[in-house]
Amino acid sequence: MKVQNITNIDKFFKVIDECAGKVELVTEEGDRLNLKSKLSQYVSMAKLFSDGQIGELEIIAYEAEDVEKLIQFMMNN
């Protein structure tokens, strides 16, 4: 799924942390980074934004309830 215009980075990571299953970030090179890992969160996000906003990401959530959480986050934020 593509997510766009994330302005509340802390809340985005909170939603990721609340997910039951694996959530991965797909890089431009096609690599997949586990977003539930704090180290991966810091490393990947430091490269993706410098102005406090994330334009667009491709993420993969493997559990249906996690997909729903992420969709709700995108719709309400």
Secondary structure, DSSP 8 states (H G I E B T S, - for coil): -EEEEE--HHHHHHHHHH-SS-EEEE-TTS-EEETTSHHHHHHHHHHH-SSS-EEEEEEEE-SHHHHHHHHHHHHH-
